[in-house]
Amino acid sequence: MDKGAVARHFSRAAASYDQVAELQRQVADALLAEYQQSTGTILDLGCGTGYLSGQLQAGFAVAGQQTSRVVALDLAPGMLAQARQQHPQPGIHWLQGDAEALPLAEGCCSAVLSSLAVQWCSDPQQLFRECWRVLKPGGQLLLSTLGPATLHELRQAWAESDNAAHVNRFWSLASWQRASGSGWQGQWLQRNWTLYYPRAWALMKELKLLGASHVEGERSVQGLGGRQRLQQVEQGYRQFVTEQGLPATYEVFLAVLRKPE
Ligand SMILES: C[S@@+](CC[C@H](N)C(=O)[O-])C[C@H]1O[C@@H](n2cnc3c(N)ncnc32)[C@H](O)[C@@H]1O
């Protein structure tokens, strides 16, 4: 994964992200529903514009836990700048960094939460090693990420137009479980969301506004040939049409884990 390119895409999308991030908020809420409120330092890994960090900080404020804090970490400086502007309240510490090389001391966190960010990592084993290292014994690790069925309709519509990769590939549940290693307690859950669009173009535009349109090794689609191929994608996508519009599947895995005491 070219992390510089990932950070640039997300930084550029920071200002538009929240306008189109309804699914991302719903997935973050599903993750929060599995979280058992804890005190101390909570890490929001790949915090984006800070929705989850804000929710976690509000939980502390309601419980009167002024000594607890949220560390909100992201690779993209533009996302952090946007997040800081939207969540000026005290109790959130903003930090630029990489989930695979956390700039945090061993055993400093009582929980690590991460919503729809870890699919951008290069080495999932390294990610889990880092989460294990920064967690205290008994600490919670809650992750949401995308499965291989995600955007399968768009991938298939593109495949009928050319052989290049235009939609990211996502790891299977078995790969995630293997990468996590055997030390954790807990379980993995799987849930599907389907969104509907009037045209394939509207979905592709939304992915761009989210910063999620970066595809590893993608050739750009430009000029007249590019326009023809985009029309072919629109046509190819029609095979999936329903009464509600063109469906876009999101397969979501939720890891609800704990480092043993
Ligand atoms: C789809 S956004 C999700 C943001 C937020 N968690 C949410 O649910 O709205 C993915 C975020 O992960 C960040 N990210 C990608 N790779 C990362 C890495 N290796 N380390 C830290 N953050 C990363 C991106 O910069 C982006 O802000």
PDBQT file of the ligand as one rigid body, heavy atoms in Angstrom, charges set to zero:
ROOT
HETATM    1  C1  LIG A 301     -12.739   5.680   5.641  1.00  0.00    +0.000 C 
HETATM    2  S1  LIG A 301     -11.845   6.722   6.722  1.00  0.00    +0.000 S 
HETATM    3  C2  LIG A 301     -12.613   6.307   8.273  1.00  0.00    +0.000 C 
HETATM    4  C3  LIG A 301     -12.488   7.433   9.255  1.00  0.00    +0.000 C 
HETATM    5  C4  LIG A 301     -13.246   7.275  10.557  1.00  0.00    +0.000 C 
HETATM    6  N1  LIG A 301     -12.729   6.183  11.369  1.00  0.00    +0.000 N 
HETATM    7  C5  LIG A 301     -14.711   7.092  10.284  1.00  0.00    +0.000 C 
HETATM    8  O1  LIG A 301     -15.243   6.015  10.606  1.00  0.00    +0.000 OA
HETATM    9  O2  LIG A 301     -15.342   8.013   9.755  1.00  0.00    +0.000 OA
HETATM   10  C6  LIG A 301     -10.268   5.906   6.841  1.00  0.00    +0.000 C 
HETATM   11  C7  LIG A 301      -9.239   6.721   7.631  1.00  0.00    +0.000 C 
HETATM   12  O3  LIG A 301      -8.115   5.877   7.917  1.00  0.00    +0.000 OA
HETATM   13  C8  LIG A 301      -6.942   6.634   7.778  1.00  0.00    +0.000 C 
HETATM   14  N2  LIG A 301      -5.814   5.705   7.550  1.00  0.00    +0.000 N 
HETATM   15  C9  LIG A 301      -5.558   4.967   6.453  1.00  0.00    +0.000 A 
HETATM   16  N3  LIG A 301      -4.447   4.237   6.634  1.00  0.00    +0.000 NA
HETATM   17  C10 LIG A 301      -4.003   4.508   7.890  1.00  0.00    +0.000 A 
HETATM   18  C11 LIG A 301      -2.877   4.071   8.654  1.00  0.00    +0.000 A 
HETATM   19  N4  LIG A 301      -2.001   3.190   8.163  1.00  0.00    +0.000 N 
HETATM   20  N5  LIG A 301      -2.716   4.573   9.895  1.00  0.00    +0.000 NA
HETATM   21  C12 LIG A 301      -3.593   5.481  10.406  1.00  0.00    +0.000 A 
HETATM   22  N6  LIG A 301      -4.671   5.940   9.718  1.00  0.00    +0.000 NA
HETATM   23  C13 LIG A 301      -4.872   5.458   8.479  1.00  0.00    +0.000 A 
HETATM   24  C14 LIG A 301      -7.230   7.554   6.600  1.00  0.00    +0.000 C 
HETATM   25  O4  LIG A 301      -6.366   8.665   6.549  1.00  0.00    +0.000 OA
HETATM   26  C15 LIG A 301      -8.690   7.925   6.862  1.00  0.00    +0.000 C 
HETATM   27  O5  LIG A 301      -8.813   9.087   7.638  1.00  0.00    +0.000 OA
ENDROOT
TORSDOF 0
